Amino acid sequence: MVKNAEVITSPDDESKIALGAKVLIEADNQLDRFIIVNSLEANPAEGKISDESLVGKNLIGKKVGDEVKISSRVETVYKIKKIEY
């Protein structure tokens, strides 16, 4: 893993969600925070979700104000409130 490691820098367009973004979302009238990480760092209990997960994959590339519908057993609409790097 270390041999193939890459340093991740802030994206050129910090208005869009990418790996490393801290995201504030609203779903079902509740706010939640996520950090988008790679699958090896993912730990939902710490708010770290994988960019390969259903939610992470659908948030990548979105901007503040965008809404993302995620359907698993129940459809949930996530409204992006804030993005930080």
PEUR-V144585 format. One record per helix or strand of 2 or more residues. SS is the DSSP state (A for helix, B for strand). FROM is the first residue (numbers start at 1). TO is the last residue. If there is no record, write none. Layout:
SS & FROM & TO
SS & FROM & TO
This chain:
A & 2 & 4
B & 22 & 27
B & 30 & 37
A & 44 & 46
B & 48 & 50
A & 54 & 59
B & 67 & 71
B & 75 & 84
